[in-house]
Amino acid sequence: MKITYYGHSCFGVEIKGKHLLFDPFISPNELAKNIDIKTIKADYILISHGHEDHIADAVSLAKRTGAKVICTYEIYVWLSKQGVENIHPMNIGGKVKLDFGNVKCVNAVHSSSLPDGSYGGNPMGFVVESEEGNFYYAGDTALTYDMKLIGEYRQINFAFLPIGDNFTMGTENAMLASDFINCDDIIGMHYDTFGYIKIDHNESQNKFKRSGKSLTLMQIGETITK
């Protein structure tokens, strides 16, 4: 799998030649000013919740790429009103089989409203299963005991976890989350973009290292392979 970081909580993941894009917030993000959004590929766009810092570029990207958008029913209704046509509505607990593998929607403890203030449904995370490996994209969430269920029913090879604190869990709770999901290979997200969520990179990574875990903090625009 190839993973590209576009800033904040937005990642592109290539699986079996298909391009998955998570929570597209690029053009309003000053830290991602060097990313050319017109070059981003997407066959699927997965949206964890309706906040602008996770959905800002969803409409333009969905229209340009024709990607299938996976989201809650409430976000499906909102996107439809924006002229997006290729949408697959889901909710927590549901799973869908796609051409690259499976996507299961799991619980996230957060809030969700859309840019116009309308209700965005329940926030959620995603467990992606494929022949190339399984991973967990947590979305915006607090630490929750439900994460133990993920570690019990699937082997998770790596996980995207929020670490910025204030609006989501911070580094220490993310370390506990990695215990719950039985996965020590963590990619951090939802940090540094705003003043409220700036972190000390070395301190966060050292905390993980001392616990025998790995915390990867990708550079915006960087691509790695898992």
For each residue, the residues with C-beta under 8 A, 3 or more apart:
1: 13 14 15 130 132 133 135 225 226
2: 12 13 14 223 224 225
3: 11 12 13 14 187 218 223 224 225 226
4: 11 12 13 221 222 223
5: 10 11 218 219 220 221 222 223
6: 10 11 12 24 26 32 35 40 220 221
7: 10 25 26 29 31 32 35 193 220
8: 23 25 29 31 32 53 54 189 190 193
9: 22 23 25 48 53 54 139 140 160 162 189 190
10: 5 6 7 21 22 23 24 25 26 32 54
11: 3 4 5 6 21 22 23 137 160 187 189
12: 2 3 4 6 19 20 21 22 40 41 42
13: 1 2 3 4 19 20 21 22 128 135
14: 1 2 3 17 18 19 20
15: 1 18 20 100 101 128 130 132
16: 99 100 101 130 131 132
17: 14 100
18: 14 15 43 44 98 99 100
19: 12 13 14 41 42 43 44 67
20: 12 13 14 15 42 43 44 45 46 100 128
21: 10 11 12 13 24 40 41 42 44 45 46 61 67
22: 9 10 11 12 13 45 46 47 48 126 137 160
23: 8 9 10 11 46 47 48 54 55 139
24: 6 10 21 40 45 47 54 55 56 57 58 61
25: 7 8 9 10 28 29 52 53 54 55 56 57
26: 6 7 10 29 32 35 37 40 56 57
27: 32 37 56 57 60
28: 25 52 53 56
29: 7 8 25 26 32 33 53 193
30: 33
31: 7 8 192 193 220
32: 6 7 8 10 26 27 29 35 220 221
33: 29 30
34: 220 221
35: 6 7 26 32 40 220 221
36: 39 40
37: 26 27 40 57 60 61
38: 64
39: 36
40: 6 12 21 24 26 35 36 37 61 65
41: 12 19 21 65
42: 12 19 20 21 45 61 62 65 67
43: 18 19 20 65 67 68
44: 18 19 20 21 67 68 69 70 98 100
45: 20 21 22 24 42 58 61 62 65 67 68 69 70
46: 20 21 22 23 69 70 71 103 126 137
47: 22 23 24 50 54 55 58 69 70 71 72 75
48: 9 22 23 54 108 123 124 125 126 137 139 140
49: 54 55 72 75 108 110 111 112 120 121 123 124 139 140
50: 47 54 55 72 74 75 78 112 113 114 115 120 121
51: 54 55 111 112 113 120 140
52: 25 28 55 56 115
53: 8 9 25 28 29 56 193
54: 8 9 10 23 24 25 47 48 49 50 51 139 140
55: 23 24 25 47 49 50 51 52 58 75 114 115
56: 24 25 26 27 28 52 53 115
57: 24 25 26 27 37 60 61
58: 24 45 47 55 61 62 69 79 84
59: 62 63 79 82 83 84
60: 27 37 57 63 64
61: 21 24 37 40 42 45 57 58 64 65 67
62: 42 45 58 59 65 66 67 69 79 84 86 87
63: 59 60 66 83 84
64: 38 60 61
65: 40 41 42 43 45 61 62
66: 62 63 86
67: 19 21 42 43 44 45 61 62 86
68: 43 44 45 86 87 88
69: 44 45 46 47 58 62 76 79 84 86 87 88
70: 44 45 46 47 87 88 90 96 103 126
71: 46 47 75 76 79 87 88 89 90
72: 47 49 50 75 76 89 90 91 112 120 121 122 124
73: 76 77 89 90 91 121
74: 50 77 78 112 114 118 119 120 121
75: 47 49 50 55 71 72 78 79 89 114 120 121
76: 69 71 72 73 79 80 87 88 89
77: 73 74 80 81
78: 50 74 75 81 82 114 116 118 120
79: 58 59 62 69 71 75 76 82 84 87
80: 76 77 83 84 85 87
81: 77 78
82: 59 78 79
83: 59 63 80
84: 58 59 62 63 69 79 80 87
85: 80
86: 62 66 67 68 69
87: 62 68 69 70 71 76 79 80 84
88: 68 69 70 71 76 96
89: 71 72 73 75 76
90: 70 71 72 73 94 96 103 105 124
91: 72 73 94 105 121 122 124
92: 105 106 107 122 124
93: 105 106
94: 90 91 104 105
95: 102 103 104 105
96: 70 88 90 102 103
97: 101 102
98: 18 44 101 102 103
99: 16 18
100: 15 16 17 18 20 44 130
101: 15 16 97 98 128 129 130 131 132
102: 95 96 97 98 128 129 130
103: 46 70 90 95 96 98 126 127 128 129
104: 94 95 126 127 129
105: 90 91 92 93 94 95 124 125 126
106: 92 93 124 125 126 127 136 146 149 150
107: 92 124 125 141 144 146
108: 48 49 122 123 124 125 138 139 140 141 144
109: 123 141 142 144
110: 49 123 139 140 141 142 167 168
111: 49 51 123
112: 49 50 51 72 74 119 120 121 122 123
113: 50 51 117 118 119 120
114: 50 55 74 75 78 117 118 119 120
115: 50 52 55 56
116: 78
117: 113 114
118: 74 78 113 114
119: 74 112 113 114
120: 49 50 51 72 74 75 78 112 113 114 123
121: 49 50 72 73 74 75 91 112
122: 72 91 92 108 112
123: 48 49 108 109 110 111 112 120 139 140 141
124: 48 49 72 90 91 92 105 106 107 108 139
125: 48 105 106 107 108 136 137 138 139 141
126: 22 46 48 70 103 104 105 106 136 137 139
127: 103 104 106 134 135 136 137 150 154 156
128: 13 15 20 101 102 103 134 135 136 137
129: 101 102 103 104 134 154
130: 1 15 16 100 101 102 133 134
131: 16 101
132: 1 15 16 101
133: 1 130 157 158 226
134: 127 128 129 130 154 155 156 157
135: 1 13 127 128 156 157 158 159 160 226
136: 106 125 126 127 128 150 156 159 160 181 183
137: 11 22 46 48 125 126 127 128 159 160
138: 108 125 141 147 159 160 161 162 177
139: 9 23 48 49 54 108 110 123 124 125 126 162
140: 9 48 49 51 54 108 110 123 162 167 168 190
141: 107 108 109 110 123 125 138 144 162 168 169
142: 109 110 168 169 173
143: 147 169 173 174 176 177 180
144: 107 108 109 141 147
145: 148 180
146: 106 107 149 150
147: 138 143 144 150 151 177 180 181
148: 145 151 152 180 181
149: 106 146 152 153
150: 106 127 136 146 147 153 154 156 180 181
151: 147 148 154 156 180 181 182 183
152: 148 149
153: 149 150
154: 127 129 134 150 151
155: 134 182
156: 127 134 135 136 150 151 159 181 182 183
157: 133 134 135 183 185 226
158: 133 135 183 185 186 187 226
159: 135 136 137 138 156 177 178 181 183 185 186 187
160: 9 11 22 135 136 137 138 186 187 188 189
161: 138 169 174 177 178 186 187 188 189
162: 9 138 139 140 141 168 169 174 188 189 190 191
163: 168 169 170 171 174 188 189 190 191 199 204 215
164: 167 168 170 190 191 192 193 196 197 198 199
165: 168 169 170 171 197 199
166: 170 196 197
167: 110 140 164 190 196 197
168: 110 140 141 142 162 163 164 165 190 197
169: 141 142 143 161 162 163 165 173 174 177
170: 163 164 165 166 173 174 199
171: 163 165 174 175 199 203 204 207 208 215
172: 175 176 207
173: 142 143 169 170 176 177
174: 143 161 162 163 169 170 171 177 178 186 188 215
175: 171 172 178 179 207 208 211 213
176: 143 172 173 179 180
177: 138 143 147 159 161 169 173 174 180 181
178: 159 161 174 175 181 183 184 186 208 213
179: 175 176 182
180: 143 145 147 148 150 151 176 177
181: 136 147 148 150 151 156 159 177 178
182: 151 155 156 179
183: 136 151 156 157 158 159 178 186
184: 178 212 213 214
185: 157 158 159 213 214 216 226
186: 158 159 160 161 174 178 183 208 213 214 215 216
187: 3 11 158 159 160 161 215 216 218
188: 160 161 162 163 174 191 204 215 216 217
189: 8 9 11 160 161 162 163
190: 8 9 140 162 163 164 167 168 193 197
191: 162 163 164 188 197 198 199 217
192: 31 164 197 198 199
193: 7 8 29 31 53 164 190 197
194: 197 198
195: 198
196: 164 166 167
197: 164 165 166 167 168 190 191 192 193 194
198: 164 191 192 194 195
199: 163 164 165 170 171 191 192 203 204
200: 203 204
201: 204 205 217
202: 205 206
203: 171 199 200 206 207
204: 163 171 188 199 200 201 207 208 215 217
205: 201 202 208 209 215 217
206: 202 203 209 210
207: 171 172 175 203 204 210 211 215
208: 171 175 178 186 204 205 211 213 214 215
209: 205 206 212 213 214 215
210: 206 207
211: 175 207 208
212: 184 209
213: 175 178 184 185 186 208 209
214: 184 185 186 208 209
215: 163 171 174 186 187 188 204 205 207 208 209
216: 185 186 187 188 224
217: 188 191 201 204 205
218: 3 5 187 222 224
219: 5 222
220: 5 6 7 31 32 34 35
221: 4 5 6 32 34 35
222: 4 5 218 219
223: 2 3 4 5
224: 2 3 216 218
225: 1 2 3
226: 1 3 133 135 157 158 185
